[in-house]
Amino acid sequence: ERVMLTPLGDRPIIKSVVPIQLKGRAHLLECFIDISHQKEVEAVLRQREVLLEAVSESAHGLLKGRKWEDSLYDGIARIGIAAGASRIVVFQNRENNTDKTFADAILEWHPDGFASKPADIYRDFCWEDSGLERWVNLFKNNQVVFGETSSFPEKERALLESDGMAYSIAIPIWVAGQWFATISFNEHTGSRKWSSVEVDALRIAASVLGAALEREQIDAALRESEQNFRDFFNTIDEYLYVLDSEGKILTANAAMVRRLGYSEQDLIGTFAIDLHPESLKQTTLEACRKILLGELDCHRFPVRAKDNSLIPVETRLVGGRWSGNPVIFGVSKDISALAVSEEKFSHAFHASPVLMVISRVQDGVLLDINEAFLKTLG
């Protein structure tokens, strides 16, 4: 393999030499094969491998739980260096009340680092008003725009040339089935042109960014949902708690923590039955079993606060799942006020000189009889 000097420049060749006889004399037959195209293909494939390696490293950071902002910037920088770009700009679409497409440049990378803020030309950017409506139609169909600026339609060249672009690639980033953003790779000197093979590698990079953005949106929505649930959970004035299959507390709401005087850390991992007085534990366990079997609606056994005071509660239980595991959801209502009210009623009922009884609505069975009734009627 050698290099041959030609009027068109250096050309890589393969030279082979074969001894031959001509007219009885020894000669050498020299054959030359131009391997310029082969070398160009090899260079393109090597560059593609460099790009794919950068994309792979970026994907590892973007999709493996690192801090999102750091991963995004690291990934863009890796890809920019591997692509040999003069600049990368990421545009994020934003909603508006028109039929046009507006975007904001959210980051701008150069080989010497990231700009503190993207160029003013890309602030409040409208694709259609900038003469790039053709691009919008392509992006909406998940297609790529790339080529030399001089080859683009005249109304597109005006913007690109004013920004010093000699070669440009613009790739849509899709998130959750929609065109969400665009990543633009620019070359200003004219010395770098990307092949279709390299463009395919950069499309993979855009897909990785889209997948990472979608995951970030899902994670954010999940965090918001969890926070909403936690806020709701903690605004309920009754004691709410979740027990594992052994009866240990997995979580408890703010009302339970506040009223009982324990910290959440005190409660988590504690057997719920241990919050009841020792003398009532077996009776309480049996009542809980009946509730879960549907034989009883609730029980009214008190719980002990951290200061050892007993708080009368009405407890209901139901089976369910929490983080994929079988659990028991508990709701205990503080009935201290009701207990006081019932005690006052009982005292008034039994002390009253009027003959009174309490009977069951459905069948008239007597549940309680006051002292005046018993004394008067025997």
C-alpha positions as CSV (number, residue, x, y, z in Angstrom):
1,E,0.0,0.0,0.0
2,R,1.5,3.3,-1.1
3,V,0.6,6.9,-1.8
4,M,0.8,8.1,-5.4
5,L,1.3,11.8,-6.3
6,T,-1.3,12.9,-8.9
7,P,-2.4,16.2,-10.3
8,L,-5.5,15.8,-8.2
9,G,-3.5,15.2,-5.0
10,D,-2.1,12.2,-3.1
11,R,-4.0,9.0,-3.9
12,P,-3.7,5.8,-1.8
13,I,-3.0,2.8,-4.0
14,I,-2.0,-0.8,-3.7
15,K,0.9,-1.7,-5.9
16,S,1.6,-5.3,-7.0
17,V,4.7,-6.4,-9.1
18,V,4.8,-9.5,-11.3
19,P,7.9,-10.6,-13.1
20,I,7.3,-11.3,-16.8
21,Q,9.3,-12.2,-19.9
22,L,9.0,-10.0,-23.0
23,K,11.0,-10.9,-26.1
24,G,13.2,-13.1,-24.1
25,R,14.1,-10.4,-21.6
26,A,13.0,-10.1,-17.9
27,H,10.6,-7.3,-17.1
28,L,8.4,-6.3,-14.2
29,L,4.7,-5.8,-14.6
30,E,3.5,-3.2,-12.1
31,C,-0.2,-3.0,-11.3
32,F,-1.9,-0.1,-9.3
33,I,-5.3,-0.2,-7.7
34,D,-6.8,3.1,-6.5
35,I,-8.2,2.5,-3.0
36,S,-9.3,6.1,-2.3
37,H,-12.9,5.1,-2.0
38,Q,-12.1,2.2,0.3
39,K,-10.1,4.5,2.5
40,E,-13.0,7.0,2.6
41,V,-15.4,4.3,3.6
42,E,-13.1,3.0,6.3
43,A,-12.7,6.6,7.7
44,V,-16.5,7.0,7.7
45,L,-17.0,3.7,9.5
46,R,-14.3,4.6,12.0
47,Q,-16.0,8.0,12.7
48,R,-19.3,6.2,13.0
49,E,-17.8,3.9,15.7
50,V,-16.4,6.9,17.5
51,L,-19.9,8.5,17.4
52,L,-21.7,5.4,18.6
53,E,-19.2,5.0,21.4
54,A,-19.9,8.5,22.5
55,V,-23.7,7.9,22.2
56,S,-23.3,4.7,24.3
57,E,-21.4,6.5,27.0
58,S,-24.0,9.4,27.0
59,A,-26.8,6.9,27.2
60,H,-25.3,5.2,30.2
61,G,-25.2,8.6,32.0
62,L,-28.6,9.7,30.8
63,L,-30.5,6.5,31.5
64,K,-28.8,5.1,34.6
65,G,-30.1,7.5,37.2
66,R,-27.4,10.2,37.4
67,K,-28.4,13.8,38.0
68,W,-30.3,14.8,34.9
69,E,-28.7,18.2,34.2
70,D,-25.2,16.9,34.6
71,S,-25.9,13.9,32.4
72,L,-27.4,16.0,29.7
73,Y,-24.5,18.4,29.5
74,D,-21.9,15.5,29.7
75,G,-23.7,13.7,26.9
76,I,-24.0,16.7,24.6
77,A,-20.3,17.4,25.1
78,R,-19.2,13.8,24.3
79,I,-21.3,13.7,21.2
80,G,-20.2,17.1,20.0
81,I,-16.5,16.3,20.4
82,A,-17.0,12.9,18.6
83,A,-18.9,14.5,15.8
84,G,-16.4,17.2,15.3
85,A,-19.1,19.9,15.4
86,S,-18.4,23.6,15.7
87,R,-21.6,24.0,17.7
88,I,-24.6,22.1,19.0
89,V,-27.8,23.9,19.9
90,V,-30.8,22.2,21.6
91,F,-34.2,23.8,21.0
92,Q,-37.2,22.9,23.1
93,N,-40.7,23.5,21.6
94,R,-43.1,25.5,23.7
95,E,-46.9,25.8,23.6
96,N,-48.5,28.9,22.1
97,N,-51.9,30.0,20.9
98,T,-51.0,30.2,17.2
99,D,-50.6,27.6,14.5
100,K,-46.9,28.3,14.3
101,T,-44.1,26.5,16.1
102,F,-42.1,28.4,18.7
103,A,-39.0,27.1,20.5
104,D,-36.4,28.3,23.0
105,A,-32.7,27.3,22.8
106,I,-32.1,25.7,26.1
107,L,-28.4,25.0,25.7
108,E,-25.5,25.8,23.3
109,W,-22.3,23.9,23.1
110,H,-18.9,24.8,21.5
111,P,-15.7,22.8,21.6
112,D,-14.4,25.2,24.3
113,G,-17.5,24.6,26.5
114,F,-21.1,25.6,27.0
115,A,-22.4,29.2,26.4
116,S,-23.7,30.9,29.5
117,K,-26.8,31.5,27.5
118,P,-27.8,30.6,23.9
119,A,-27.4,33.3,21.1
120,D,-30.1,36.0,21.0
121,I,-31.0,34.9,17.5
122,Y,-32.5,31.7,19.0
123,R,-34.5,33.3,21.8
124,D,-38.3,33.1,21.2
125,F,-37.5,31.4,18.0
126,C,-40.3,30.7,15.4
127,W,-39.4,28.1,12.8
128,E,-41.9,29.3,10.3
129,D,-41.1,33.0,10.6
130,S,-37.5,32.1,10.1
131,G,-38.2,30.6,6.7
132,L,-37.9,27.0,8.0
133,E,-41.4,25.8,7.5
134,R,-40.0,22.9,5.4
135,W,-38.0,21.8,8.4
136,V,-41.2,21.8,10.6
137,N,-43.0,19.5,8.2
138,L,-40.0,17.2,8.1
139,F,-39.6,17.2,11.9
140,K,-43.3,16.4,12.4
141,N,-42.7,13.3,10.3
142,N,-39.5,12.5,12.3
143,Q,-37.2,13.2,9.4
144,V,-33.8,14.9,9.4
145,V,-32.5,18.0,7.7
146,F,-28.8,17.9,6.7
147,G,-26.4,19.2,4.1
148,E,-24.3,22.1,3.0
149,T,-25.9,25.5,3.6
150,S,-25.3,26.5,0.0
151,S,-27.6,23.6,-1.2
152,F,-30.6,24.7,0.9
153,P,-33.5,26.8,-0.5
154,E,-32.7,30.5,-0.7
155,K,-35.1,31.6,2.2
156,E,-33.4,29.0,4.5
157,R,-29.9,30.1,3.5
158,A,-30.5,33.6,4.7
159,L,-30.8,32.5,8.4
160,L,-28.1,29.8,8.2
161,E,-25.5,32.0,6.5
162,S,-26.2,34.9,8.8
163,D,-25.2,32.6,11.6
164,G,-22.0,31.4,9.9
165,M,-23.2,27.9,9.2
166,A,-21.4,26.1,6.3
167,Y,-22.9,22.7,7.1
168,S,-25.9,21.8,9.3
169,I,-27.7,18.8,10.7
170,A,-31.1,19.2,12.5
171,I,-32.7,16.2,14.1
172,P,-36.1,16.1,15.9
173,I,-36.2,14.7,19.4
174,W,-39.4,12.9,20.0
175,V,-40.8,12.4,23.5
176,A,-44.0,10.4,24.3
177,G,-44.9,10.2,20.6
178,Q,-44.6,13.9,19.9
179,W,-41.9,16.2,18.5
180,F,-40.7,17.8,21.7
181,A,-37.3,19.3,20.8
182,T,-34.6,19.6,18.1
183,I,-30.9,19.1,18.3
184,S,-28.8,21.0,15.7
185,F,-25.2,20.2,14.8
186,N,-23.4,23.0,12.9
187,E,-20.1,23.3,11.1
188,H,-18.8,26.8,10.4
189,T,-15.5,26.3,8.5
190,G,-16.8,24.1,5.7
191,S,-14.0,21.6,6.4
192,R,-16.4,19.0,8.0
193,K,-19.1,17.2,6.2
194,W,-21.1,14.5,7.8
195,S,-21.9,11.3,5.8
196,S,-25.3,9.6,5.9
197,V,-23.8,6.9,8.0
198,E,-22.7,9.5,10.6
199,V,-26.1,11.2,10.4
200,D,-27.7,7.8,11.3
201,A,-25.5,7.7,14.4
202,L,-26.5,11.2,15.4
203,R,-30.2,10.2,14.9
204,I,-29.5,7.4,17.5
205,A,-28.1,10.1,19.8
206,A,-31.3,12.1,19.4
207,S,-33.4,9.0,20.2
208,V,-31.3,8.5,23.3
209,L,-32.0,12.1,24.4
210,G,-35.7,11.6,23.7
211,A,-35.8,8.4,25.8
212,A,-33.9,10.2,28.6
213,L,-36.3,13.2,28.5
214,E,-39.3,10.9,28.5
215,R,-38.0,9.0,31.5
216,E,-37.3,12.3,33.3
217,Q,-40.9,13.4,32.6
218,I,-42.2,10.1,33.9
219,D,-40.0,10.3,37.0
220,A,-41.2,13.9,37.6
221,A,-44.8,13.0,37.2
222,L,-44.3,10.1,39.6
223,R,-42.6,12.3,42.1
224,E,-45.5,14.8,41.8
225,S,-48.0,12.0,42.2
226,E,-46.3,10.6,45.2
227,Q,-46.1,14.1,46.8
228,N,-49.7,14.7,46.1
229,F,-50.6,11.4,47.7
230,R,-48.4,12.2,50.7
231,D,-49.9,15.7,51.1
232,F,-53.4,14.2,51.0
233,F,-52.4,11.3,53.3
234,N,-51.1,13.9,55.8
235,T,-54.1,16.2,55.7
236,I,-56.5,13.4,56.9
237,D,-57.3,14.0,60.5
238,E,-57.8,10.3,61.3
239,Y,-54.9,7.9,61.9
240,L,-53.9,6.3,58.6
241,Y,-51.3,3.6,58.5
242,V,-50.1,0.7,56.4
243,L,-49.1,-2.7,57.9
244,D,-47.0,-5.4,56.3
245,S,-48.1,-9.0,56.3
246,E,-46.6,-9.4,59.8
247,G,-48.5,-6.5,61.2
248,K,-45.5,-4.1,61.3
249,I,-46.1,-0.4,60.5
250,L,-44.7,0.6,57.1
251,T,-45.9,4.2,57.1
252,A,-48.2,6.4,59.1
253,N,-49.7,9.8,58.5
254,A,-48.9,13.1,60.3
255,A,-52.1,12.9,62.4
256,M,-51.1,9.6,63.9
257,V,-47.6,10.8,64.6
258,R,-48.8,14.0,66.1
259,R,-51.6,12.6,68.3
260,L,-49.7,9.7,69.7
261,G,-46.5,11.7,70.3
262,Y,-44.2,9.3,68.5
263,S,-41.8,10.2,65.6
264,E,-42.5,8.5,62.3
265,Q,-39.2,6.6,62.8
266,D,-40.5,5.3,66.2
267,L,-43.6,3.9,64.5
268,I,-42.1,2.4,61.4
269,G,-41.2,-1.2,62.0
270,T,-43.3,-1.4,65.2
271,F,-46.0,-4.1,65.5
272,A,-49.3,-2.2,65.5
273,I,-50.7,-4.5,68.2
274,D,-48.0,-3.2,70.6
275,L,-49.8,0.2,70.5
276,H,-52.6,-1.4,72.4
277,P,-52.6,-2.1,76.2
278,E,-51.1,-5.5,77.1
279,S,-54.4,-6.7,78.7
280,L,-56.3,-6.1,75.4
281,K,-53.8,-7.4,72.9
282,Q,-55.4,-10.9,72.4
283,T,-58.9,-9.4,72.2
284,T,-57.8,-6.8,69.8
285,L,-56.0,-9.4,67.6
286,E,-59.2,-11.5,67.4
287,A,-61.3,-8.4,66.5
288,C,-58.8,-7.5,63.8
289,R,-59.0,-11.0,62.4
290,K,-62.8,-10.8,62.2
291,I,-62.7,-7.4,60.5
292,L,-60.4,-8.8,57.8
293,L,-62.7,-11.8,57.3
294,G,-65.7,-9.4,57.0
295,E,-67.3,-10.7,60.2
296,L,-66.9,-7.3,62.0
297,D,-67.0,-3.7,60.7
298,C,-64.7,-2.2,63.3
299,H,-63.3,-2.4,66.8
300,R,-63.1,0.1,69.6
301,F,-60.0,-0.8,71.6
302,P,-57.8,2.1,72.8
303,V,-54.2,2.8,71.7
304,R,-51.5,3.9,74.0
305,A,-49.7,7.2,73.3
306,K,-46.0,7.8,74.0
307,D,-46.9,9.4,77.3
308,N,-48.8,6.2,78.3
309,S,-52.2,7.9,78.1
310,L,-54.9,5.8,76.4
311,I,-56.7,7.2,73.4
312,P,-60.1,5.7,72.5
313,V,-60.2,4.9,68.8
314,E,-62.5,3.2,66.3
315,T,-60.4,1.1,63.9
316,R,-61.3,-0.3,60.5
317,L,-59.0,-2.5,58.4
318,V,-58.9,-3.7,54.8
319,G,-56.4,-5.8,52.8
320,G,-54.6,-4.4,49.8
321,R,-51.3,-4.0,48.0
322,W,-48.5,-1.5,48.6
323,S,-45.5,-1.4,46.3
324,G,-46.6,-4.7,44.9
325,N,-46.7,-6.4,48.3
326,P,-49.8,-7.6,50.3
327,V,-50.5,-5.2,53.1
328,I,-53.3,-4.1,55.5
329,F,-54.6,-0.5,55.4
330,G,-55.7,0.8,58.7
331,V,-57.9,3.8,59.7
332,S,-58.3,4.6,63.3
333,K,-60.6,7.5,64.3
334,D,-60.0,9.3,67.6
335,I,-63.4,9.0,69.4
336,S,-62.3,10.7,72.6
337,A,-65.0,13.4,72.2
338,L,-67.6,10.7,71.3
339,A,-66.6,8.6,74.3
340,V,-67.0,11.7,76.6
341,S,-70.4,12.4,75.1
342,E,-71.5,8.7,75.5
343,E,-70.3,8.7,79.1
344,K,-72.4,11.9,79.8
345,F,-75.4,10.4,78.1
346,S,-75.0,7.1,80.0
347,H,-74.9,9.0,83.3
348,A,-77.9,11.1,82.4
349,F,-79.8,8.0,81.2
350,H,-79.3,6.1,84.4
351,A,-79.8,9.0,86.7
352,S,-83.0,10.2,85.1
353,P,-86.2,9.7,87.1
354,V,-88.0,9.1,83.8
355,L,-88.5,5.4,82.9
356,M,-86.2,4.8,79.8
357,V,-84.9,1.9,77.8
358,I,-82.7,1.7,74.7
359,S,-83.8,-0.8,72.0
360,R,-82.5,-2.0,68.7
361,V,-84.3,-0.5,65.7
362,Q,-84.6,-3.6,63.5
363,D,-86.1,-6.0,66.0
364,G,-86.9,-4.0,69.2
365,V,-84.5,-6.0,71.4
366,L,-83.7,-4.1,74.6
367,L,-80.1,-3.1,74.9
368,D,-80.1,-1.0,78.1
369,I,-82.6,-0.1,80.9
370,N,-82.2,2.8,83.3
371,E,-82.4,2.6,87.1
372,A,-85.8,4.3,87.3
373,F,-87.3,1.7,85.1
374,L,-85.9,-1.2,87.1
375,K,-87.0,0.3,90.5
376,T,-90.5,1.2,89.3
377,L,-91.4,-2.0,87.5
378,G,-89.2,-4.4,89.3
